[in-house]
Amino acid sequence: MIDLAKVLGGFKPRTGLILGSGLGSLAEDIDAVARIDYAELDGFPESGVSGHAGHLIAGYLEKEPVLLLSGRSHYYEKGDAAVMRPALTALRDAGVERLLLTNSAGSTVTEMPPGSIMLITDHINFSGTNPLFGEETDGRFVGMTNAYDQTMRDGLEGTARHLDIELHQGCYMWFSGPSFETPAEIRMAKTLGADAVGMSTVPETILARFLGMKVAACSVITNYAAGMTGAELSHTETKEIAPRGGGKLSRLLRSAFANGALDGTS
């Protein structure tokens, strides 16, 4: 196995990024100093989902040193909500203080069509599980009132306004997957206040907060949720539509890094 600390040497990343389904193009914007397959890193997951590349990239995004995880593993693959814990711990140990999460999601809001971007302001854990099950320390009682950091959110919102990119804001509901939601479940989600639904991100947010990292997250909307159009949903659609919003998200993140927006200094 590769020793990540030895590979990074004097490289000191402060920011980590995790890319969701169909959003791997952002990895091409990284001025890479190292690229390592997950299989070569101890404890890192091997994703079995098409559209998730499965490698770590260390490098610079608009001169900001970052560690980027291109692809994630999901709870629905093996029933392990904490599957990303070793990878996130490795990021924390490498010096990462803040985490930017991206995902592909379904919209429950008519005014937020496919191709939109949504800044996550809060989440609902509807999966019935938690990545901190089994943790024995009192650290497991993680406060989630401010799960998504306000300074980072303000920076992304301000950058979107500057670029004239429409950035929706809303609540994300985590379903366990892998089957898509039913129309009845989507009606319930809307009643409970969910603006978007998906199968990831929430466990990473909980783990990152447990590990002491600040978090911001964005969803790229790939479809209207079940029952809203009458059409059946598919992962193929997710992979095909994600790059439409992914281009806007990439532009937004590059500008936010270039202007120091995530630090509240822009």
C-alpha positions as CSV (number, residue, x, y, z in Angstrom):
1,M,0.0,0.0,0.0
2,I,1.1,3.6,-0.7
3,D,1.9,5.8,2.3
4,L,-0.2,9.0,1.5
5,A,1.9,11.1,3.9
6,K,5.1,10.2,2.1
7,V,3.6,10.8,-1.3
8,L,2.3,14.3,-0.3
9,G,5.6,15.2,1.3
10,G,5.6,19.0,1.8
11,F,2.2,19.4,0.0
12,K,-0.2,20.9,2.6
13,P,-3.9,20.8,1.5
14,R,-6.5,22.7,3.5
15,T,-9.5,21.7,1.4
16,G,-10.9,18.4,0.4
17,L,-13.4,17.7,-2.4
18,I,-15.6,14.7,-3.1
19,L,-17.1,14.4,-6.6
20,G,-20.4,12.6,-7.2
21,S,-21.9,10.7,-10.2
22,G,-21.0,12.2,-13.6
23,L,-19.1,15.1,-12.0
24,G,-15.6,13.9,-12.6
25,S,-14.8,16.6,-15.1
26,L,-13.7,18.9,-12.2
27,A,-10.8,16.6,-11.7
28,E,-9.4,17.8,-15.1
29,D,-9.1,21.3,-13.7
30,I,-6.7,20.2,-11.0
31,D,-3.0,21.0,-11.5
32,A,-2.0,17.6,-10.1
33,V,1.1,16.7,-8.1
34,A,-0.1,13.2,-7.4
35,R,-2.8,10.8,-8.6
36,I,-3.4,7.6,-6.8
37,D,-6.0,4.8,-7.3
38,Y,-8.1,4.1,-4.2
39,A,-7.0,0.5,-4.4
40,E,-3.4,1.6,-3.6
41,L,-4.5,3.4,-0.4
42,D,-5.1,1.6,2.8
43,G,-8.8,1.7,3.9
44,F,-10.0,3.6,0.8
45,P,-13.1,2.2,-0.7
46,E,-13.4,0.7,-4.2
47,S,-16.6,2.1,-5.7
48,G,-18.7,-0.3,-7.6
49,V,-20.8,2.4,-9.2
50,S,-20.4,3.5,-12.8
51,G,-19.6,7.2,-13.1
52,H,-17.3,7.1,-10.0
53,A,-13.7,6.9,-11.0
54,G,-12.1,5.9,-7.7
55,H,-8.9,7.8,-7.4
56,L,-7.4,10.6,-5.2
57,I,-5.8,13.6,-6.8
58,A,-3.5,16.0,-4.9
59,G,-2.9,19.3,-6.6
60,Y,-3.9,22.9,-7.0
61,L,-7.3,24.3,-8.0
62,E,-6.8,28.0,-8.8
63,K,-3.6,27.9,-6.6
64,E,-5.5,26.4,-3.7
65,P,-3.9,23.1,-2.5
66,V,-6.6,20.5,-2.5
67,L,-7.1,16.8,-2.1
68,L,-9.8,15.6,-4.5
69,L,-11.6,12.3,-4.2
70,S,-13.0,11.4,-7.7
71,G,-15.8,9.1,-6.7
72,R,-17.2,7.8,-3.5
73,S,-18.6,4.5,-2.1
74,H,-22.2,4.4,-1.0
75,Y,-24.1,2.8,1.9
76,Y,-26.2,0.8,-0.6
77,E,-23.2,-1.0,-2.0
78,K,-22.4,-3.1,1.1
79,G,-24.6,-1.7,3.8
80,D,-21.8,0.2,5.5
81,A,-22.7,3.9,6.2
82,A,-19.2,4.5,7.4
83,V,-17.5,3.2,4.3
84,M,-15.9,6.7,3.6
85,R,-14.6,7.1,7.2
86,P,-11.0,5.9,6.4
87,A,-10.7,8.2,3.4
88,L,-12.0,11.2,5.3
89,T,-9.7,10.4,8.2
90,A,-6.8,10.3,5.8
91,L,-7.8,13.7,4.4
92,R,-8.1,15.1,8.0
93,D,-4.7,13.7,8.9
94,A,-3.2,15.3,5.8
95,G,-4.3,18.7,7.0
96,V,-7.7,19.1,5.4
97,E,-9.8,21.5,7.5
98,R,-12.9,21.9,5.2
99,L,-14.7,19.6,2.9
100,L,-16.7,20.4,-0.3
101,L,-19.1,17.7,-1.3
102,T,-20.9,17.3,-4.6
103,N,-23.6,14.9,-5.7
104,S,-26.2,14.3,-8.3
105,A,-29.8,14.5,-7.0
106,G,-33.5,14.5,-7.9
107,S,-35.5,17.7,-7.5
108,T,-38.8,17.8,-5.7
109,V,-39.3,21.5,-6.7
110,T,-40.8,22.4,-10.1
111,E,-38.8,25.6,-10.2
112,M,-35.5,23.7,-9.9
113,P,-35.3,21.7,-13.2
114,P,-32.6,19.2,-14.4
115,G,-29.3,21.1,-14.9
116,S,-29.8,23.3,-11.9
117,I,-27.4,23.6,-9.0
118,M,-28.6,23.5,-5.4
119,L,-26.5,24.7,-2.4
120,I,-27.4,22.4,0.5
121,T,-28.5,24.4,3.6
122,D,-29.6,21.4,5.7
123,H,-30.4,17.7,5.4
124,I,-32.8,15.0,6.5
125,N,-31.4,11.6,7.2
126,F,-34.1,9.3,6.1
127,S,-31.9,6.2,5.7
128,G,-32.5,4.8,9.2
129,T,-28.7,4.5,9.7
130,N,-25.7,6.6,10.8
131,P,-22.0,6.3,10.0
132,L,-21.2,6.7,13.7
133,F,-23.0,3.6,14.8
134,G,-20.5,1.6,16.9
135,E,-18.3,4.7,17.7
136,E,-17.6,4.3,21.4
137,T,-16.4,7.8,22.3
138,D,-18.6,10.7,23.3
139,G,-17.5,12.3,20.0
140,R,-20.4,10.3,18.4
141,F,-22.8,12.9,19.8
142,V,-22.1,15.3,17.0
143,G,-24.0,18.6,16.9
144,M,-25.6,19.1,13.5
145,T,-27.3,22.4,13.9
146,N,-24.7,24.1,11.7
147,A,-23.7,21.0,9.7
148,Y,-23.2,23.2,6.5
149,D,-20.8,26.0,7.3
150,Q,-22.3,29.5,6.9
151,T,-19.1,31.2,5.8
152,M,-18.5,28.7,3.0
153,R,-22.2,28.9,2.0
154,D,-22.1,32.7,1.9
155,G,-18.9,32.5,-0.2
156,L,-20.5,30.2,-2.8
157,E,-23.7,32.2,-2.9
158,G,-21.8,35.5,-3.5
159,T,-19.6,33.9,-6.1
160,A,-22.7,32.6,-7.9
161,R,-24.2,36.1,-7.9
162,H,-21.0,37.5,-9.3
163,L,-20.9,35.0,-12.1
164,D,-24.7,35.3,-12.8
165,I,-25.1,31.6,-12.1
166,E,-28.5,30.7,-10.6
167,L,-27.7,28.9,-7.3
168,H,-30.8,27.4,-5.7
169,Q,-30.7,26.7,-1.9
170,G,-32.5,23.9,-0.1
171,C,-32.7,20.8,2.0
172,Y,-31.4,17.4,0.8
173,M,-32.9,14.2,2.0
174,W,-30.8,11.0,2.1
175,F,-32.5,7.8,1.0
176,S,-30.5,4.6,1.4
177,G,-31.0,3.4,-2.2
178,P,-30.1,1.7,-4.4
179,S,-33.6,1.6,-5.8
180,F,-35.0,5.0,-6.7
181,E,-37.8,6.6,-4.5
182,T,-41.5,5.9,-5.2
183,P,-43.9,8.8,-6.0
184,A,-45.4,8.3,-2.5
185,E,-42.0,8.7,-0.9
186,I,-41.4,11.9,-2.9
187,R,-44.7,13.3,-1.8
188,M,-43.6,12.5,1.8
189,A,-40.2,14.1,1.2
190,K,-41.8,17.3,0.0
191,T,-44.2,17.4,3.0
192,L,-41.2,17.1,5.3
193,G,-39.4,19.9,3.6
194,A,-36.9,18.2,1.2
195,D,-36.1,20.1,-2.0
196,A,-33.8,17.4,-3.4
197,V,-33.3,13.7,-2.8
198,G,-30.3,11.4,-3.2
199,M,-28.3,8.5,-2.0
200,S,-25.1,10.1,-0.6
201,T,-23.4,13.1,1.0
202,V,-25.2,12.9,4.4
203,P,-22.9,10.2,5.8
204,E,-19.8,12.1,4.7
205,T,-21.2,15.3,6.2
206,I,-21.7,13.5,9.6
207,L,-18.3,12.0,9.4
208,A,-16.6,15.2,8.5
209,R,-18.2,17.1,11.4
210,F,-17.2,14.2,13.7
211,L,-13.6,14.6,12.4
212,G,-13.7,18.4,13.0
213,M,-14.0,19.6,9.4
214,K,-16.2,22.3,8.1
215,V,-18.6,21.3,5.3
216,A,-20.3,22.8,2.3
217,A,-22.2,20.7,-0.3
218,C,-23.8,21.2,-3.7
219,S,-26.3,19.1,-5.6
220,V,-26.4,19.0,-9.4
221,I,-30.0,18.3,-10.3
222,T,-30.2,15.5,-12.9
223,N,-34.0,14.8,-12.9
224,Y,-37.3,15.6,-11.4
225,A,-38.1,13.1,-8.6
226,A,-40.3,10.1,-9.0
227,G,-43.9,10.9,-9.9
228,M,-43.4,14.5,-11.0
229,T,-43.2,13.8,-14.7
230,G,-44.5,10.2,-15.0
231,A,-41.2,9.1,-16.5
232,E,-39.1,6.2,-14.9
233,L,-35.8,7.1,-13.4
234,S,-32.4,5.5,-14.2
235,H,-28.7,5.8,-13.3
236,T,-28.0,6.3,-17.0
237,E,-30.0,9.5,-17.0
238,T,-28.0,10.6,-13.9
239,K,-24.7,10.2,-15.7
240,E,-26.0,11.8,-18.9
241,I,-27.5,14.9,-17.3
242,A,-25.0,15.5,-14.5
243,P,-22.3,17.1,-16.8
244,R,-24.8,19.9,-17.8
245,G,-25.0,21.2,-14.3
246,G,-21.5,20.0,-13.5
247,G,-20.0,22.6,-15.9
248,K,-21.7,25.4,-14.0
249,L,-20.6,23.9,-10.7
250,S,-17.0,23.6,-11.8
251,R,-17.0,27.2,-12.9
252,L,-18.5,28.3,-9.6
253,L,-15.9,26.3,-7.5
254,R,-12.9,27.5,-9.5
255,S,-14.0,31.1,-9.1
256,A,-14.7,30.6,-5.4
257,F,-11.2,29.3,-4.8
258,A,-9.6,32.0,-7.0
259,N,-11.2,34.8,-5.0
260,G,-10.9,33.3,-1.5
261,A,-14.6,33.2,-1.2
262,L,-14.7,30.2,1.0
263,D,-12.6,32.1,3.6
264,G,-15.0,35.0,3.6
265,T,-12.3,37.3,2.1
266,S,-13.7,38.0,-1.3
